[in-house]
Amino acid sequence: MKSVKLLLQLFWLFFKIGTVTFGGGVTMAPILMKEVVEKRSWLKEDELVECFALAQSLPGVVAVNAAVYVGYKRKGTAGAISAVIASIIPAVLGILAFVALLDALPLEHVLEDGLKGIKSASVALVICTVIRMGKAILSTKLDKFLFAAAFAATMFFHTNAILLLVFYALLGAVHYFIVMRRRKHV
């Protein structure tokens, strides 16, 4: 019974998140932070940061990848499936309703202006998430330098995001092995 209750909680949470998350998966980060970390204590803050790092690095939709991560951490494969289905349903229903409205009523300008408002709110949510996660992640001078370099590479030099992620993953692995080697020799 407890197992079914947890699956239903996962489903309901990701259904609600899927219903109010506009602008991509990253905009769900503040909601996940509040619901999964602060309110339910299902994950620690650093685990949620890891969740979004993985969700953005892997192919597919960030929101779905994040749902898989959280669902799997809480209830294994069944939890991942429950969270993913719940996060997808609102988008599918929303798109179907949107298309039906466009066909039935001449609301293009009203919907366009409404979407502009949603986009503005989404940008604000992303900025808040970046600041909050940045405080949690950027704790050393090396972290801050790597962040600044990645930001400059993408913002000013239009570096391919995939190449940047691969480079940073390799850089992180090299750093890890150097640190481990030093520890063995101490």
C-alpha distance (Angstrom), angle and dihedral (degrees) to the residues before:
residue distance angle dihedral
M1 . . .
K2 3.82 . .
S3 3.81 88.5 .
V4 3.81 93.1 54.4
K5 3.82 90.5 46.0
L6 3.81 91.4 54.7
L7 3.82 91.3 48.7
L8 3.80 89.8 51.0
Q9 3.82 90.7 48.3
L10 3.82 90.1 51.7
F11 3.79 90.9 46.9
W12 3.81 94.3 48.4
L13 3.82 93.6 45.2
F14 3.81 94.5 50.8
F15 3.79 91.8 41.8
K16 3.83 89.1 55.8
I17 3.80 91.6 44.5
G18 3.80 91.2 48.2
T19 3.79 89.4 51.0
V20 3.81 96.0 54.9
T21 3.81 102.4 30.6
F22 3.79 111.0 103.5
G23 3.79 126.7 169.1
G24 3.78 100.7 35.4
G25 3.76 139.5 -56.3
V26 3.78 97.1 -60.9
T27 3.80 90.3 65.8
M28 3.79 88.1 64.5
A29 3.82 90.7 62.6
P30 3.83 96.7 89.0
I31 3.80 90.7 48.1
L32 3.80 91.7 48.1
M33 3.80 90.1 47.0
K34 3.78 91.0 54.8
E35 3.81 97.7 39.6
V36 3.81 103.9 34.4
V37 3.81 101.9 30.7
E38 3.80 107.5 26.7
K39 3.80 105.1 26.5
R40 3.83 104.5 32.1
S41 3.84 102.2 19.4
W42 3.80 89.9 -140.3
L43 3.81 91.1 139.1
K44 3.77 136.0 16.9
E45 3.79 118.6 -118.9
D46 3.81 92.7 -106.1
E47 3.82 89.7 51.9
L48 3.81 90.0 54.1
V49 3.81 89.7 50.1
E50 3.81 87.9 51.2
C51 3.80 88.8 48.1
F52 3.80 92.5 57.1
A53 3.78 93.3 42.5
L54 3.81 89.3 55.6
A55 3.81 94.1 39.5
Q56 3.80 91.3 55.1
S57 3.79 94.9 41.6
L58 3.80 96.7 52.1
P59 3.78 125.6 72.1
G60 3.77 117.3 -96.3
V61 3.77 138.0 44.7
V62 3.82 114.1 -27.6
A63 3.82 93.3 -139.0
V64 3.80 91.8 52.6
N65 3.80 92.5 45.4
A66 3.81 90.1 50.6
A67 3.81 90.3 48.7
V68 3.80 90.0 52.5
Y69 3.79 91.2 50.2
V70 3.81 96.7 48.5
G71 3.80 93.9 39.8
Y72 3.78 92.8 49.2
K73 3.82 93.0 46.7
R74 3.81 90.6 52.9
K75 3.80 103.2 38.0
G76 3.81 111.4 0.6
T77 3.79 121.3 -123.8
A78 3.81 94.1 -18.5
G79 3.80 90.0 53.1
A80 3.80 91.9 49.2
I81 3.80 92.1 50.2
S82 3.81 92.2 46.5
A83 3.82 93.1 49.6
V84 3.81 93.8 45.6
I85 3.79 95.4 49.0
A86 3.80 90.4 47.1
S87 3.80 93.0 49.6
I88 3.82 92.8 49.3
I89 3.83 99.7 47.0
P90 3.84 96.6 71.4
A91 3.81 92.0 49.5
V92 3.80 93.1 50.0
L93 3.81 92.4 46.6
G94 3.81 90.8 44.8
I95 3.79 93.7 52.0
L96 3.80 91.8 46.8
A97 3.83 90.8 49.8
F98 3.82 91.9 45.3
V99 3.81 92.5 51.9
A100 3.81 91.5 45.6
L101 3.82 90.7 51.0
L102 3.79 92.4 48.9
D103 3.79 90.4 51.7
A104 3.81 95.1 44.4
L105 3.82 102.9 39.2
P106 3.79 136.2 30.4
L107 3.83 93.3 -120.9
E108 3.78 99.7 131.4
H109 3.82 95.7 120.5
V110 3.81 94.2 43.6
L111 3.80 91.4 50.2
E112 3.80 91.7 44.3
D113 3.82 92.1 54.2
G114 3.80 91.1 44.9
L115 3.79 90.0 53.2
K116 3.81 90.2 51.1
G117 3.80 88.9 58.3
I118 3.79 91.5 48.0
K119 3.81 91.2 49.8
S120 3.81 91.1 52.5
A121 3.80 91.7 51.2
S122 3.81 89.9 47.0
V123 3.80 91.5 55.2
A124 3.81 89.9 51.6
L125 3.82 90.8 50.6
V126 3.80 92.0 49.7
I127 3.82 92.0 49.7
C128 3.82 91.6 49.6
T129 3.80 90.1 49.6
V130 3.80 92.8 48.5
I131 3.80 91.4 51.5
R132 3.80 93.8 47.0
M133 3.80 95.5 44.6
G134 3.79 90.5 42.1
K135 3.79 90.3 58.8
A136 3.80 89.8 51.7
I137 3.81 96.2 45.3
L138 3.81 107.2 32.5
S139 3.78 98.6 69.4
T140 3.82 101.8 133.1
K141 3.79 134.0 49.9
L142 3.82 89.1 -113.4
D143 3.83 90.8 54.5
K144 3.81 90.8 50.1
F145 3.80 92.3 47.3
L146 3.82 92.5 49.4
F147 3.80 90.4 48.4
A148 3.82 91.8 50.5
A149 3.81 91.6 47.4
A150 3.81 92.8 49.3
F151 3.80 91.2 46.3
A152 3.81 91.9 50.2
A153 3.80 92.2 45.4
T154 3.80 92.7 54.3
M155 3.80 100.0 34.1
F156 3.79 101.6 42.4
F157 3.80 105.8 19.2
H158 3.83 98.5 34.2
T159 3.80 92.2 -131.4
N160 3.78 114.5 -171.8
A161 3.82 107.3 -98.9
I162 3.81 93.3 -139.0
L163 3.79 92.3 52.9
L164 3.79 90.0 47.4
L165 3.81 92.3 50.9
V166 3.81 92.0 47.9
F167 3.81 91.3 47.7
Y168 3.81 92.4 49.3
A169 3.80 92.0 46.0
L170 3.81 89.4 53.5
L171 3.79 90.7 44.8
G172 3.80 90.4 51.3
A173 3.81 91.5 49.4
V174 3.81 91.8 49.9
H175 3.81 90.3 48.3
Y176 3.80 90.5 50.1
F177 3.81 93.1 51.5
I178 3.81 92.2 46.8
V179 3.82 91.1 51.5
M180 3.82 91.8 46.2
R181 3.80 91.2 48.7
R182 3.82 91.2 51.6
R183 3.80 90.8 50.2
K184 3.81 91.6 53.1
H185 3.80 91.5 52.5
V186 3.81 94.6 48.6
